[in-house]
Each structure stands twice: as structure tokens, then as C-alpha cells.
Amino acid sequence: MTLVEAQGGDAVAPLAAVLKETGFFAQSTLLGSAFDVATADARKALLTLAHMVVAWDDDWADLFLLHLAAPDPIVRHDAVTALTVAAMVARDKGPAAELLAEAAQRETYPKLKETIEEARHLVEAIAS
């Protein structure tokens, strides 16, 4: 991660140029993409956001729940991965174990259900 600070009216143009070249995405842009579950970008946005979780709150849990309950099994699978990453990054299982347990109960695909259970056991091992 790189912290870039700019001050003054003359800083806007050079800072904009740096951000354009680095592929910067504002967290608000990522959240917007993640909430639009039907798009391919939603899955990538959720995984990117999972790497940013430092503390759990209801909004994070709701975002993961949205993906775990999606009708597309690929979206659900990617949500399991992202949720596991978020718990590991935060070093706090937070609501992840409960979300995964609920997802396992709803899951109809046997292999995905197995993957969810494996993720749940992994998350359970994370200290809260």
C-alpha cells in the first residue's frame, strides 16, 4: 500500500494523473460494484474488499450475506472464498462462521456445501 498526500489547488492535476496510472479504485466504487451481485465485477469487488476488512460490522456481514444467498453458485463459491479471506485479514472470525453455517444449510450443490463446511472449519480456528 502506498500513501499519497497532496495539498493545495495545484495538487489536483498531478494527483489525478498518479491515480489514473495506478489503477486506484475508491472504496465507495468497490462497494457499489459489490452490491450489484448480478455483474462479474461484483465478485472481484467483494474479494478486493475482503482484503480491506479490519473490523466486522453489520454492513460487512450484510454484504457477504448478499453474495452467499445469490442464485448463482459461482457467486456463492466466490463469496465463501472472500469471506474466509476477510476473517483471516481481520484476524477475527466475526460473523463469518455463522454466515457460513447458514449458507451450508441453504446450499443444494453437494460439492459447494462441502467447500462451505471446509471454510467454516477454517474460520472457526481464527481467534475472535
CORMO-V658802 format. One record per residue. N is the residue number from 1. SS is DSSP state (a for helix, b for strand, c for the rest). PHI is phi in radians with two decimals (none if undefined). Layout:
# CORMO-V658802
N & SS & PHI
N & SS & PHI
This chain:
# CORMO-V658802
1 & c & none
2 & c & -2.15
3 & c & -1.69
4 & c & -2.09
5 & c & -2.14
6 & c & -2.40
7 & c & -2.31
8 & c & 1.55
9 & c & -1.13
10 & c & -1.35
11 & a & -1.43
12 & a & -1.07
13 & a & -1.10
14 & a & -1.14
15 & a & -1.16
16 & a & -1.06
17 & a & -1.12
18 & a & -1.10
19 & a & -1.11
20 & a & -1.12
21 & a & -1.34
22 & a & -1.56
23 & c & 1.29
24 & c & -1.12
25 & c & -2.20
26 & c & -1.20
27 & a & -1.01
28 & a & -1.11
29 & a & -1.18
30 & a & -1.09
31 & a & -1.08
32 & a & -1.02
33 & a & -1.17
34 & a & -1.15
35 & a & -1.34
36 & c & -1.63
37 & c & -0.98
38 & c & -1.26
39 & c & -1.70
40 & a & -1.15
41 & a & -1.16
42 & a & -1.06
43 & a & -1.15
44 & a & -1.17
45 & a & -1.11
46 & a & -1.09
47 & a & -1.15
48 & a & -1.09
49 & a & -1.12
50 & a & -1.04
51 & c & -1.28
52 & c & -1.84
53 & c & -1.21
54 & c & -2.00
55 & c & -2.65
56 & c & -1.43
57 & c & -2.53
58 & a & -1.08
59 & a & -1.13
60 & a & -1.10
61 & a & -1.05
62 & a & -1.11
63 & a & -1.12
64 & a & -1.18
65 & a & -1.05
66 & a & -0.98
67 & a & -1.31
68 & a & -1.17
69 & c & -1.75
70 & c & -1.12
71 & c & -1.23
72 & c & -1.48
73 & a & -1.12
74 & a & -1.19
75 & a & -1.10
76 & a & -1.10
77 & a & -1.07
78 & a & -1.11
79 & a & -1.16
80 & a & -1.07
81 & a & -1.08
82 & a & -1.09
83 & a & -1.12
84 & a & -1.13
85 & a & -1.05
86 & a & -1.04
87 & a & -1.12
88 & a & -1.22
89 & a & -1.14
90 & a & -1.29
91 & c & 0.96
92 & c & -2.72
93 & c & -1.23
94 & c & 0.79
95 & c & -1.53
96 & a & -1.02
97 & a & -1.09
98 & a & -1.18
99 & a & -1.08
100 & a & -1.20
101 & a & -1.10
102 & a & -1.11
103 & a & -1.10
104 & a & -1.10
105 & a & -1.14
106 & a & -1.45
107 & c & -1.17
108 & c & -1.88
109 & c & -1.54
110 & a & -0.99
111 & a & -1.15
112 & a & -1.19
113 & a & -1.07
114 & a & -1.11
115 & a & -1.08
116 & a & -1.09
117 & a & -1.11
118 & a & -1.10
119 & a & -1.12
120 & a & -1.09
121 & a & -1.16
122 & a & -1.10
123 & a & -1.16
124 & a & -1.05
125 & c & -1.38
126 & c & -1.39
127 & c & -1.19
128 & c & -1.77
